[in-house]
Amino acid sequence: MVVPAVPEIVENDINESVYARTESLQVLRELGPPDLVHLTKSIPKSGIKEIGTYHHVTGVDASSSASLAAYINTLTYLIGENQIWFGKPQSWKITTGIYCCYNAFSRVDMRVEVKIPGGVDAYAVDERGEKRVATEALWLETYLCGVLRAFSYADEQSNRIIGCRRFNPITSTEAEHRFLDAAERLFFKGWQLGSDPEIQVPNVVSNHLTNGLLHYIHTTGRFASGVNLFEKLRSKEPEVASLLAKVQIDGDEEVKAVSLLYDTIKILPMDAACLDVQAQFCMSKGRNDLALECAKRAVNSAPSEFTTWARLAEVYLALEQWELALLTINSCPMFTHQDTDRPKMPQPGRMHLPVLPESVLDELSDENDPRHEIVDPTLSKLPGATLKGTFLKAYRLLTEITYKVGWDALLKYRSSVFVMEEEYRNEKTAVEQQGKEKSASTTAIRGSPSVAPSEGSVNGDAEDVQPEKQAGDEDEKSQQGDDEVAEKTTDGEGAPENAPIIEKPELIVDADDLKADSEDPQASGEGSVRKYTHLQNKRLCERWLDNLFMLLYEDLRVYTIWRADLAQYKQKSIVYRKSATEWEILGELAQRLHHEEEAVEAFTSCLSTRFSARALKGILAFQEKQKDNRATLNSIIKLTAWNYRWYSEFSPTLLCTVRKLIEDEGAVKVRSIVQSTSLPQPVLDLTHHYVTLLAAFRSNGSDG
């Protein structure tokens, strides 16, 4: 079996990476960073002094000190004697190796220090940097954390770590049994690992452990194993029924899942997780009316969770109730996103990044032309590409509404449910005018102060409203600014004459201003109470949602100008040129806005310029939907070779895609399609590895 090459990052001072990892232990909050492997090397014959190198790794068996010591021992054969070191053959001798693996349950770093020749020392380091005894219980927790990190970090596209080897932690049914046994023993401690950013408070059924289990079961298709595990856990905790139902639905046992959910909700009528699974299942069957009731009950059961509100918004989208969908999105509780725990290493001296010969493919060359990396500032600064967590999910809902009804209709629905600044000013002016017309006698009888209410102090606006002339000037300036923005293009030139203009969203009323105005002492008297009859049925738009509208406006503006430019160039039979990176950005922009064909067009243009894994992954998703199996396998072959080039033998996404192809076509046909391509045989063998792995798991179709 081919294993990825070994990258090495050379330290300026020996062991500085280990010291940096120790210092970062106290700030880790989630699953922890990938494992760190530190080596001390020397060349005795040439008199070269010792140097320190390190690399990161995921997927190595961390169930005992012996397994980690065995990994270091394999490195002595891979990068010891006769190593090509920066283009020259060298005979390094590894004298010391340190393997660091984080235990997210007990918040300690398990370390194995191997001296060659010599012994093995295993210990744990806590957040204060103090050593602790490495017990069997700690090793069990460490093993489980290692497997979860391998699945969680394998396909991470953003913030990828340089010099990180990625292995498949579960390559046989025996390894699966050990993983599921460890998960069963530690299941009710899973909440300690944290959860996805959409979950406010981790619980028994929503945490990184349950996500990892569901991810593994879906990737490998081992539904029977998942059902057996969750059946045993459900006997101890009925809430696990939601996880069991998900696996049964995924494994095409929908009747059992529906019956299970029905029985569970009779016992636990306010179980938000089960209600959410019910709503999702009803939507998949086109019964959005039933899904609506389930989603509403889920919101009532867990009103502080983002996921229940997001599901309700999805149901309203399916029912085409756009105004209710906007109000539901506005009600979503938003949480600050926390990135995954990344290693914080000092600046390296040098980096040795060898290429695995079996992964060499001409079109995958990473020798990039600097011209391909030129990016227009308008594209590089699109803020929609930086959204994460709950804000990314809410933005997807917003873009889905826009894709279905259009931008102009979205603004119409927005103004019909939210209070706009202009109508608020008009209403406030009218109410103030009525207050001034009150008779002095009536005011005196009521005992209210004769002082007219201060302008701009209606329901929370502590600032004075500017005079009408100034307000008009501001509107005029705003309109001029909108015109200028609409004229900008991604090339920095004027927009084409036939380019449609994207209307900029109106300003909303600031909730903080309304709150401040409501606390104004001059407006607290009975005579100063103001009623805005035209605004009583409207809501205040949350500031974060208003920001998302502005991000969507910017995305649509750039997308519209791009498409208008492209159409104009085609009409004139002129080649429309962009750099490879710009095509990547445009493709991802089209994806965000749900324009799949336009995204594929941009990604294809990128690949015609130079290879891009980001672009090919975007095309692969489209090929899967189109059931273009031959093209899908061709993309998988190239992505697999690219992953091996960058030290990764394992991609859950690619493994899951191959599994589905085998279920549809059979393993023999999939192997034949792979073999029929004109690519080098060593590259094809890397993809055959996925088919062999699925055969070991006895997946559907793997025997024929």
C-alpha positions as CSV (number, residue, x, y, z in Angstrom):
1,M,0.0,0.0,0.0
2,V,1.3,3.5,-1.0
3,V,1.7,5.9,1.9
4,P,2.1,9.7,1.6
5,A,5.6,11.2,1.6
6,V,6.9,12.8,4.8
7,P,7.0,16.6,4.9
8,E,9.5,18.2,7.3
9,I,9.5,21.7,8.7
10,V,13.0,22.6,10.0
11,E,13.1,24.5,13.3
12,N,15.4,27.4,14.1
13,D,15.9,26.0,17.6
14,I,15.5,22.3,18.5
15,N,12.2,21.5,20.3
16,E,10.7,25.0,19.8
17,S,7.6,23.4,18.2
18,V,7.1,21.2,21.3
19,Y,7.4,24.2,23.6
20,A,5.0,26.2,21.4
21,R,2.4,23.3,21.6
22,T,2.8,23.2,25.4
23,E,2.1,26.9,25.7
24,S,-1.0,26.6,23.5
25,L,-2.7,23.9,25.6
26,Q,-4.5,26.3,27.9
27,V,-6.3,28.0,25.0
28,L,-7.6,24.9,23.3
29,R,-11.4,24.6,23.4
30,E,-12.6,22.0,20.9
31,L,-11.2,18.7,19.6
32,G,-7.6,20.1,19.6
33,P,-5.0,20.4,16.9
34,P,-3.6,17.6,14.7
35,D,-1.0,15.4,16.3
36,L,2.6,16.8,16.3
37,V,5.6,14.6,15.5
38,H,9.0,16.1,16.3
39,L,12.3,14.5,15.2
40,T,15.9,15.2,16.2
41,K,18.3,14.3,13.3
42,S,22.0,14.3,12.6
43,I,24.6,13.0,10.1
44,P,27.4,11.7,12.2
45,K,29.8,11.0,9.4
46,S,29.7,14.6,8.0
47,G,29.8,16.2,11.5
48,I,26.5,18.0,10.9
49,K,25.1,19.1,14.3
50,E,21.6,18.0,15.3
51,I,18.6,19.7,13.8
52,G,15.0,19.6,14.8
53,T,12.1,18.9,12.3
54,Y,8.4,18.4,12.8
55,H,5.2,17.6,10.9
56,H,1.6,17.2,11.8
57,V,-0.5,14.0,11.3
58,T,-4.0,12.7,11.8
59,G,-5.4,9.2,11.7
60,V,-2.6,7.4,13.5
61,D,-3.7,4.8,16.0
62,A,-3.3,6.5,19.4
63,S,-4.7,3.7,21.6
64,S,-1.4,3.1,23.4
65,S,2.2,4.3,23.6
66,A,3.4,1.3,21.6
67,S,1.3,2.3,18.5
68,L,2.7,5.9,18.6
69,A,6.2,4.6,19.1
70,A,5.7,2.3,16.1
71,Y,4.8,5.3,13.9
72,I,8.1,7.0,14.8
73,N,9.9,3.8,14.1
74,T,8.5,3.7,10.5
75,L,9.9,7.2,10.0
76,T,13.4,5.9,10.6
77,Y,13.0,3.8,7.4
78,L,11.1,6.4,5.3
79,I,13.3,9.5,6.0
80,G,16.4,8.0,7.7
81,E,19.0,6.6,5.4
82,N,19.2,7.6,1.7
83,Q,16.8,10.5,2.0
84,I,16.6,13.1,-0.7
85,W,17.0,16.2,1.3
86,F,16.4,19.5,-0.6
87,G,17.4,17.8,-3.8
88,K,20.5,16.0,-2.5
89,P,20.9,12.5,-1.1
90,Q,21.6,12.5,2.6
91,S,21.9,9.8,5.3
92,W,20.2,11.2,8.3
93,K,20.1,9.4,11.6
94,I,17.1,10.0,13.8
95,T,18.2,10.1,17.5
96,T,15.0,11.2,19.2
97,G,11.3,11.3,18.3
98,I,8.4,12.9,20.2
99,Y,4.8,12.2,19.4
100,C,2.1,14.6,20.8
101,C,-1.6,13.7,20.7
102,Y,-4.3,15.9,22.4
103,N,-6.9,14.4,24.7
104,A,-9.9,16.7,24.4
105,F,-11.8,14.9,27.2
106,S,-9.3,15.4,30.0
107,R,-7.6,18.4,28.4
108,V,-4.1,16.9,28.4
109,D,-1.5,16.3,25.7
110,M,-0.4,12.6,25.6
111,R,3.2,12.3,24.6
112,V,5.5,9.5,23.7
113,E,9.2,10.1,23.6
114,V,11.3,7.6,21.7
115,K,15.1,7.5,22.0
116,I,17.0,5.6,19.2
117,P,18.5,3.5,20.4
118,G,17.0,3.5,23.9
119,G,13.6,3.3,25.6
120,V,10.1,4.7,25.3
121,D,8.7,7.2,27.8
122,A,5.0,7.9,27.8
123,Y,3.4,10.7,29.9
124,A,0.7,13.3,29.8
125,V,1.1,17.1,29.9
126,D,-1.7,19.2,31.4
127,E,-2.7,22.8,30.7
128,R,-0.1,24.1,33.2
129,G,2.7,22.2,31.5
130,E,3.1,19.7,34.3
131,K,3.6,16.0,33.7
132,R,1.0,13.4,34.7
133,V,0.8,9.6,34.5
134,A,-0.6,8.2,31.3
135,T,-3.3,5.8,32.4
136,E,-5.4,3.4,30.4
137,A,-8.4,5.6,30.7
138,L,-6.5,8.5,29.2
139,W,-5.3,6.4,26.3
140,L,-8.9,5.3,25.5
141,E,-10.0,9.0,25.4
142,T,-7.0,9.9,23.3
143,Y,-7.7,7.2,20.8
144,L,-11.3,8.3,20.3
145,C,-10.2,12.0,19.9
146,G,-7.7,11.0,17.3
147,V,-10.3,9.2,15.2
148,L,-12.7,12.1,15.5
149,R,-10.0,14.6,14.4
150,A,-9.1,12.5,11.4
151,F,-12.7,12.6,10.1
152,S,-13.3,16.2,11.0
153,Y,-10.1,17.7,9.6
154,A,-9.6,15.5,6.5
155,D,-11.6,17.6,4.0
156,E,-11.0,21.0,5.7
157,Q,-10.5,23.4,2.8
158,S,-9.9,26.7,4.6
159,N,-6.9,27.2,6.8
160,R,-5.2,23.9,5.8
161,I,-2.1,23.1,7.7
162,I,1.2,22.9,5.7
163,G,3.0,19.7,6.2
164,C,0.2,17.6,7.6
165,R,-0.1,13.8,6.8
166,R,-3.6,12.5,6.8
167,F,-4.4,8.8,7.2
168,N,-7.6,6.8,7.4
169,P,-8.0,5.7,11.0
170,I,-10.5,2.9,10.2
171,T,-9.4,0.5,7.5
172,S,-11.0,-2.7,8.6
173,T,-14.0,-4.1,10.4
174,E,-11.8,-4.9,13.4
175,A,-10.7,-1.2,13.6
176,E,-14.4,-0.3,13.3
177,H,-15.4,-2.5,16.3
178,R,-12.7,-0.9,18.4
179,F,-13.8,2.6,17.4
180,L,-17.5,1.9,18.1
181,D,-16.7,0.2,21.4
182,A,-14.7,3.3,22.5
183,A,-17.5,5.5,21.4
184,E,-20.1,3.5,23.4
185,R,-18.0,3.6,26.5
186,L,-17.4,7.4,26.3
187,F,-20.7,8.4,24.7
188,F,-22.2,10.2,27.6
189,K,-19.1,12.3,28.0
190,G,-19.3,13.5,24.4
191,W,-20.7,16.9,25.4
192,Q,-17.3,17.7,26.9
193,L,-15.8,17.8,23.3
194,G,-17.9,20.8,22.3
195,S,-20.1,21.0,19.2
196,D,-20.6,22.6,15.8
197,P,-21.0,26.4,15.8
198,E,-24.7,26.1,15.2
199,I,-25.2,24.5,18.6
200,Q,-25.3,26.8,21.6
201,V,-24.9,24.2,24.3
202,P,-23.5,20.8,23.6
203,N,-25.7,17.9,24.9
204,V,-25.9,14.1,24.7
205,V,-27.1,14.1,21.0
206,S,-25.4,17.2,19.7
207,N,-21.7,17.2,20.1
208,H,-18.5,16.4,18.2
209,L,-18.7,12.7,19.1
210,T,-22.2,12.2,17.7
211,N,-21.3,14.2,14.6
212,G,-18.2,12.1,14.1
213,L,-20.2,8.8,14.5
214,L,-22.9,10.0,12.0
215,H,-20.2,11.2,9.6
216,Y,-18.4,7.8,9.7
217,I,-21.6,5.8,9.2
218,H,-22.7,7.9,6.3
219,T,-19.2,7.9,4.7
220,T,-18.7,4.1,4.8
221,G,-22.3,3.0,4.6
222,R,-22.0,0.9,7.7
223,F,-25.6,1.5,8.7
224,A,-26.1,-1.8,10.5
225,S,-23.2,-1.1,12.8
226,G,-24.6,2.3,13.5
227,V,-28.1,0.9,14.3
228,N,-26.6,-1.6,16.7
229,L,-24.6,1.0,18.5
230,F,-27.5,3.5,18.9
231,E,-30.0,0.7,19.9
232,K,-27.8,-0.1,22.8
233,L,-27.4,3.5,23.8
234,R,-31.1,4.2,23.5
235,S,-31.9,1.6,26.2
236,K,-29.9,3.9,28.5
237,E,-31.1,7.3,27.2
238,P,-34.3,7.7,25.1
239,E,-33.1,10.9,23.5
240,V,-30.6,8.8,21.4
241,A,-33.6,7.9,19.3
242,S,-33.1,10.9,17.1
243,L,-29.6,9.6,16.2
244,L,-30.9,6.2,15.6
245,A,-33.7,7.5,13.3
246,K,-31.1,9.5,11.2
247,V,-29.1,6.3,10.6
248,Q,-32.2,4.3,9.7
249,I,-33.4,7.0,7.3
250,D,-29.9,7.2,5.7
251,G,-29.9,3.4,5.5
252,D,-33.3,3.2,3.7
253,E,-35.2,1.9,6.7
254,E,-37.7,4.8,6.7
255,V,-40.7,2.8,8.1
256,K,-38.7,1.8,11.2
257,A,-37.5,5.4,11.6
258,V,-41.0,6.8,11.5
259,S,-42.3,4.3,14.0
260,L,-39.4,5.0,16.3
261,L,-39.9,8.8,16.2
262,Y,-43.6,8.3,16.8
263,D,-43.0,6.2,19.9
264,T,-40.3,8.5,21.2
265,I,-42.3,11.7,20.9
266,K,-45.1,10.1,22.8
267,I,-42.7,9.6,25.7
268,L,-40.7,12.8,25.1
269,P,-43.2,15.3,23.5
270,M,-40.7,18.2,23.8
271,D,-37.7,16.4,22.3
272,A,-36.4,19.1,19.8
273,A,-34.0,16.7,18.2
274,C,-36.7,14.1,17.3
275,L,-39.0,16.8,16.1
276,D,-36.3,18.2,13.9
277,V,-35.7,14.8,12.3
278,Q,-39.4,14.5,11.7
279,A,-39.6,17.9,10.1
280,Q,-36.6,17.1,7.8
281,F,-38.1,13.7,6.8
282,C,-41.5,15.3,6.0
283,M,-39.8,17.9,3.8
284,S,-37.9,15.2,2.0
285,K,-41.3,13.5,1.2
286,G,-42.9,16.8,0.0
287,R,-45.2,17.1,3.0
288,N,-44.2,20.6,4.0
289,D,-47.5,21.1,5.8
290,L,-46.7,18.3,8.3
291,A,-43.1,19.5,8.5
292,L,-44.4,23.0,9.5
293,E,-46.1,21.7,12.6
294,C,-43.0,19.6,13.6
295,A,-40.7,22.6,13.1
296,K,-43.0,24.9,15.2
297,R,-43.0,22.4,18.1
298,A,-39.2,22.1,17.8
299,V,-38.8,25.9,18.1
300,N,-41.1,25.9,21.2
301,S,-39.0,23.0,22.7
302,A,-35.6,24.7,22.1
303,P,-36.2,28.4,21.4
304,S,-32.6,29.3,22.2
305,E,-31.1,27.0,19.6
306,F,-30.3,28.2,16.1
307,T,-30.9,24.8,14.4
308,T,-34.6,24.7,15.2
309,W,-35.3,28.3,13.9
310,A,-33.3,27.5,10.8
311,R,-35.4,24.4,10.1
312,L,-38.6,26.4,10.5
313,A,-37.2,29.0,8.0
314,E,-36.4,26.2,5.6
315,V,-40.0,24.9,5.9
316,Y,-41.4,28.4,5.1
317,L,-39.1,28.6,2.1
318,A,-40.5,25.3,0.9
319,L,-44.0,26.6,1.4
320,E,-43.1,29.8,-0.5
321,Q,-44.1,31.9,2.5
322,W,-41.3,34.4,2.0
323,E,-42.3,37.0,4.6
324,L,-42.6,34.5,7.3
325,A,-39.3,33.0,6.3
326,L,-37.6,36.4,6.7
327,L,-39.2,37.0,10.1
328,T,-38.0,33.5,11.2
329,I,-34.5,34.2,10.0
330,N,-34.6,37.5,11.9
331,S,-35.5,35.5,15.0
332,C,-32.6,33.1,14.8
333,P,-30.3,33.3,17.8
334,M,-26.8,33.9,16.4
335,F,-23.6,32.6,18.0
336,T,-20.0,33.8,17.7
337,H,-18.0,31.4,15.5
338,Q,-15.0,29.6,16.9
339,D,-12.5,28.2,14.5
340,T,-11.1,24.8,14.9
341,D,-8.1,24.5,17.2
342,R,-5.1,25.1,15.0
343,P,-1.4,24.7,15.9
344,K,0.4,27.9,16.6
345,M,4.0,27.2,15.6
346,P,7.0,29.6,15.4
347,Q,8.3,30.8,12.1
348,P,10.2,27.8,10.5
349,G,13.7,28.0,9.2
350,R,13.0,25.9,6.1
351,M,10.3,23.5,4.8
352,H,11.1,20.3,3.0
353,L,8.0,19.3,1.0
354,P,8.8,16.2,-1.0
355,V,6.6,14.9,-3.8
356,L,5.4,11.3,-3.8
357,P,6.4,9.8,-7.2
358,E,3.2,7.8,-7.5
359,S,1.1,11.0,-7.3
360,V,2.9,12.8,-10.2
361,L,0.5,14.0,-12.9
362,D,1.5,16.6,-15.4
363,E,-1.6,18.7,-15.1
364,L,-1.3,18.8,-11.3
365,S,2.0,20.7,-11.4
366,D,2.0,23.3,-8.7
367,E,4.5,25.5,-10.5
368,N,2.1,28.5,-10.8
369,D,2.5,31.4,-13.2
370,P,2.3,34.6,-11.1
371,R,-0.1,36.0,-13.7
372,H,-2.6,33.3,-12.6
373,E,-2.6,34.7,-9.0
374,I,-3.5,38.3,-10.0
375,V,-6.9,39.2,-8.4
376,D,-9.0,42.3,-8.8
377,P,-9.5,43.9,-5.3
378,T,-13.3,43.9,-5.8
379,L,-13.2,40.1,-6.0
380,S,-10.7,39.5,-3.3
381,K,-12.6,41.6,-0.8
382,L,-16.0,40.0,-1.2
383,P,-17.2,39.7,2.4
384,G,-19.7,36.9,1.6
385,A,-16.8,34.4,1.2
386,T,-15.7,34.9,4.8
387,L,-19.0,34.0,6.6
388,K,-18.9,31.1,9.0
389,G,-21.1,29.3,11.5
390,T,-24.6,30.5,12.0
391,F,-24.1,33.6,9.9
392,L,-23.2,31.4,6.9
393,K,-26.3,29.3,7.4
394,A,-28.5,32.3,7.6
395,Y,-26.9,33.8,4.5
396,R,-27.6,30.6,2.6
397,L,-31.3,30.9,3.5
398,L,-31.3,34.5,2.4
399,T,-29.6,33.6,-1.0
400,E,-32.1,30.8,-1.5
401,I,-35.0,33.2,-1.2
402,T,-33.2,35.6,-3.6
403,Y,-32.6,32.8,-6.1
404,K,-36.3,31.8,-6.1
405,V,-38.0,35.2,-6.1
406,G,-35.3,37.7,-7.2
407,W,-33.6,40.6,-5.6
408,D,-36.4,43.2,-6.2
409,A,-39.0,40.9,-4.7
410,L,-36.8,40.2,-1.7
411,L,-36.5,44.0,-1.0
412,K,-40.2,44.3,-1.3
413,Y,-40.8,41.5,1.3
414,R,-38.1,43.1,3.4
415,S,-39.8,46.4,3.5
416,S,-43.2,44.9,4.2
417,V,-42.1,43.1,7.3
418,F,-39.3,45.3,8.7
419,V,-39.4,49.0,9.7
420,M,-37.5,51.1,7.2
421,E,-35.8,54.3,8.2
422,E,-37.6,56.5,5.7
423,E,-41.1,55.4,6.7
424,Y,-40.1,55.6,10.3
425,R,-39.0,59.2,9.8
426,N,-42.2,60.1,7.9
427,E,-44.4,58.5,10.6
428,K,-42.5,60.2,13.4
429,T,-42.9,63.6,11.7
430,A,-46.6,63.1,11.3
431,V,-47.0,62.1,15.0
432,E,-44.9,65.1,16.1
433,Q,-47.0,67.4,14.0
434,Q,-50.2,66.1,15.7
435,G,-48.7,66.6,19.1
436,K,-47.9,70.3,18.3
437,E,-51.5,70.9,17.2
438,K,-52.9,70.0,20.6
439,S,-54.7,72.8,22.3
440,A,-53.1,74.4,25.3
441,S,-56.3,74.0,27.4
442,T,-56.5,70.3,26.8
443,T,-52.8,69.9,27.7
444,A,-53.3,71.9,30.9
445,I,-56.3,69.9,32.0
446,R,-54.3,66.7,31.6
447,G,-51.5,68.1,33.5
448,S,-48.9,67.3,30.8
449,P,-46.0,69.7,30.2
450,S,-46.6,72.3,27.6
451,V,-43.1,71.7,26.2
452,A,-43.3,70.1,22.8
453,P,-41.6,66.7,22.5
454,S,-38.1,67.0,21.3
455,E,-37.7,66.0,17.7
456,G,-36.3,62.6,17.1
457,S,-37.2,61.1,20.5
458,V,-39.8,58.6,19.3
459,N,-39.6,55.1,20.7
460,G,-35.9,55.1,21.2
461,D,-34.2,57.5,18.9
462,A,-32.0,59.6,21.2
463,E,-30.5,61.6,18.4
464,D,-32.3,64.6,16.9
465,V,-33.7,64.1,13.4
466,Q,-31.9,66.3,11.0
467,P,-33.9,69.1,9.3
468,E,-35.9,68.1,6.3
469,K,-33.5,69.8,4.0
470,Q,-30.5,68.0,5.4
471,A,-32.3,64.7,5.3
472,G,-33.0,65.4,1.6
473,D,-29.4,66.2,1.0
474,E,-28.4,62.9,2.7
475,D,-30.8,61.0,0.5
476,E,-29.4,62.7,-2.6
477,K,-25.9,61.9,-1.6
478,S,-26.9,58.3,-0.8
479,Q,-28.5,58.1,-4.3
480,Q,-25.4,59.4,-5.9
481,G,-23.3,56.9,-4.0
482,D,-25.6,54.1,-5.1
483,D,-25.1,55.2,-8.7
484,E,-21.4,55.2,-8.3
485,V,-21.4,51.8,-6.8
486,A,-23.6,50.4,-9.6
487,E,-21.2,51.8,-12.2
488,K,-18.2,49.9,-10.7
489,T,-17.1,46.6,-12.3
490,T,-14.8,43.9,-11.2
491,D,-12.3,45.2,-13.7
492,G,-12.3,48.7,-12.3
493,E,-13.9,50.0,-15.5
494,G,-17.4,51.3,-16.3
495,A,-20.2,48.7,-16.4
496,P,-21.5,47.7,-19.9
497,E,-24.5,49.7,-21.1
498,N,-26.8,46.7,-21.0
499,A,-25.8,45.7,-17.4
500,P,-28.8,45.6,-15.1
501,I,-28.6,47.8,-12.0
502,I,-28.9,46.1,-8.6
503,E,-30.9,48.3,-6.3
504,K,-29.2,49.0,-3.0
505,P,-31.2,48.0,0.1
506,E,-32.9,50.8,2.1
507,L,-31.7,51.7,5.5
508,I,-33.4,50.1,8.5
509,V,-34.3,51.6,11.8
510,D,-31.5,51.0,14.4
511,A,-32.9,49.2,17.4
512,D,-30.4,50.9,19.7
513,D,-31.7,54.3,18.6
514,L,-35.3,53.2,19.4
515,K,-34.3,51.9,22.8
516,A,-32.5,55.1,23.6
517,D,-35.5,57.2,22.5
518,S,-37.8,55.1,24.7
519,E,-35.7,56.0,27.7
520,D,-35.8,59.7,26.9
521,P,-37.3,61.5,30.0
522,Q,-39.0,64.1,27.8
523,A,-41.0,61.3,26.1
524,S,-42.0,59.5,29.2
525,G,-45.0,61.7,30.1
526,E,-48.5,60.7,29.1
527,G,-48.7,63.6,26.7
528,S,-45.5,62.5,25.0
529,V,-46.6,58.9,24.3
530,R,-46.5,58.3,20.6
531,K,-48.3,55.7,18.6
532,Y,-47.1,54.7,15.2
533,T,-50.2,53.0,13.8
534,H,-48.6,52.2,10.4
535,L,-45.7,50.5,12.0
536,Q,-47.5,48.4,14.6
537,N,-47.5,45.2,12.5
538,K,-43.8,45.4,11.5
539,R,-40.6,44.2,13.2
540,L,-37.2,45.7,13.8
541,C,-34.6,44.0,11.6
542,E,-31.6,42.7,13.5
543,R,-28.4,44.5,12.7
544,W,-26.6,41.2,11.7
545,L,-29.4,40.4,9.3
546,D,-29.2,43.9,7.8
547,N,-25.5,43.3,7.3
548,L,-26.2,40.1,5.5
549,F,-28.5,42.0,3.1
550,M,-25.6,44.4,2.4
551,L,-23.3,41.4,1.8
552,L,-25.9,39.9,-0.5
553,Y,-26.2,43.1,-2.4
554,E,-22.4,43.2,-3.0
555,D,-22.4,39.6,-4.1
556,L,-25.3,40.2,-6.5
557,R,-23.7,43.4,-7.9
558,V,-20.4,41.7,-8.7
559,Y,-22.2,38.6,-10.1
560,T,-24.5,40.7,-12.3
561,I,-21.7,42.8,-13.7
562,W,-19.6,39.6,-14.4
563,R,-22.4,38.0,-16.4
564,A,-23.2,41.2,-18.3
565,D,-19.5,41.6,-19.2
566,L,-19.3,38.0,-20.3
567,A,-22.4,38.3,-22.5
568,Q,-21.0,41.5,-24.1
569,Y,-17.7,39.9,-24.8
570,K,-19.4,36.9,-26.4
571,Q,-21.5,39.1,-28.5
572,K,-18.4,40.8,-29.9
573,S,-16.6,37.4,-30.2
574,I,-13.8,38.6,-27.8
575,V,-12.2,36.2,-25.4
576,Y,-13.2,37.1,-21.8
577,R,-10.0,36.7,-19.7
578,K,-9.5,36.3,-16.0
579,S,-6.8,34.9,-13.9
580,A,-7.2,31.4,-12.5
581,T,-7.7,32.7,-9.0
582,E,-10.3,35.1,-10.2
583,W,-12.2,32.3,-11.9
584,E,-12.1,30.4,-8.6
585,I,-13.6,33.3,-6.8
586,L,-16.3,33.8,-9.4
587,G,-17.2,30.2,-9.3
588,E,-17.6,30.2,-5.6
589,L,-19.6,33.4,-5.9
590,A,-22.0,31.7,-8.3
591,Q,-22.2,28.8,-5.9
592,R,-23.2,31.0,-3.0
593,L,-26.0,32.5,-5.1
594,H,-27.2,29.0,-6.2
595,H,-26.3,29.4,-9.9
596,E,-24.7,26.0,-10.4
597,E,-24.3,26.1,-14.2
598,E,-22.5,29.4,-14.1
599,A,-20.3,28.1,-11.2
600,V,-19.3,25.1,-13.3
601,E,-18.6,27.5,-16.2
602,A,-16.2,29.5,-14.1
603,F,-14.5,26.5,-12.5
604,T,-14.0,25.0,-16.0
605,S,-12.4,28.2,-17.2
606,C,-10.1,28.1,-14.1
607,L,-9.0,24.5,-14.9
608,S,-8.3,25.4,-18.5
609,T,-5.8,27.9,-17.1
610,R,-4.2,25.8,-14.3
611,F,-5.2,23.0,-12.0
612,S,-7.2,24.0,-8.9
613,A,-8.5,21.5,-6.4
614,R,-11.1,24.1,-5.2
615,A,-12.5,24.4,-8.8
616,L,-12.4,20.6,-9.4
617,K,-14.3,19.9,-6.1
618,G,-17.0,22.4,-7.3
619,I,-17.3,20.6,-10.6
620,L,-17.4,17.2,-8.9
621,A,-20.4,18.1,-6.8
622,F,-22.2,19.1,-10.0
623,Q,-21.2,15.9,-11.8
624,E,-22.6,13.8,-9.0
625,K,-26.0,15.6,-9.3
626,Q,-26.0,15.0,-13.0
627,K,-25.2,11.3,-12.6
628,D,-22.2,11.7,-15.0
629,N,-20.3,8.7,-13.5
630,R,-17.4,8.6,-15.9
631,A,-16.7,12.3,-15.5
632,T,-17.1,11.9,-11.7
633,L,-14.5,9.2,-11.5
634,N,-12.1,11.2,-13.7
635,S,-12.4,14.0,-11.2
636,I,-11.9,11.6,-8.2
637,I,-8.7,10.3,-9.8
638,K,-7.2,13.7,-10.1
639,L,-8.3,14.8,-6.6
640,T,-6.9,11.7,-5.1
641,A,-3.6,12.2,-6.7
642,W,-3.6,15.8,-5.6
643,N,-4.4,14.7,-2.0
644,Y,-1.4,12.3,-2.0
645,R,0.8,15.1,-3.4
646,W,-0.1,17.0,-0.3
647,Y,0.4,14.1,2.1
648,S,-3.3,13.0,2.5
649,E,-4.4,9.4,1.7
650,F,-7.8,9.9,3.1
651,S,-10.8,12.0,2.0
652,P,-14.2,11.1,3.5
653,T,-16.0,13.1,0.7
654,L,-14.2,11.1,-2.0
655,L,-14.7,7.8,-0.2
656,C,-18.5,8.5,0.1
657,T,-18.7,9.4,-3.6
658,V,-17.0,6.2,-4.6
659,R,-19.3,4.2,-2.3
660,K,-22.4,5.7,-3.9
661,L,-21.0,5.0,-7.4
662,I,-20.3,1.3,-6.4
663,E,-23.9,1.0,-5.1
664,D,-25.2,2.3,-8.5
665,E,-22.8,0.6,-10.9
666,G,-21.0,-2.2,-9.0
667,A,-17.3,-2.4,-8.1
668,V,-16.3,-4.2,-11.3
669,K,-17.7,-1.5,-13.5
670,V,-16.2,1.3,-11.4
671,R,-12.8,-0.4,-11.6
672,S,-13.1,-0.8,-15.3
673,I,-14.0,2.9,-15.8
674,V,-11.0,4.0,-13.7
675,Q,-8.7,1.6,-15.6
676,S,-10.0,2.8,-19.0
677,T,-8.6,6.3,-18.5
678,S,-5.3,7.3,-20.1
679,L,-3.7,8.4,-16.8
680,P,-0.6,6.7,-15.4
681,Q,-1.1,3.4,-13.7
682,P,0.4,4.5,-10.3
683,V,-2.1,7.3,-10.2
684,L,-5.0,4.9,-11.0
685,D,-3.9,2.6,-8.2
686,L,-4.3,5.4,-5.7
687,T,-8.0,5.5,-6.6
688,H,-8.3,1.7,-6.6
689,H,-7.4,1.9,-2.9
690,Y,-10.9,3.4,-2.2
691,V,-12.6,0.5,-4.0
692,T,-10.5,-2.0,-2.0
693,L,-11.3,-0.4,1.3
694,L,-15.1,-0.5,0.5
695,A,-14.7,-4.2,-0.4
696,A,-13.2,-4.8,3.1
697,F,-16.3,-3.1,4.6
698,R,-18.5,-5.3,2.4
699,S,-20.4,-2.2,1.1
700,N,-23.4,-2.7,-1.2
701,G,-22.2,-3.5,-4.8
702,S,-18.6,-4.1,-3.8
703,D,-18.9,-7.8,-4.7
704,G,-19.9,-7.3,-8.3
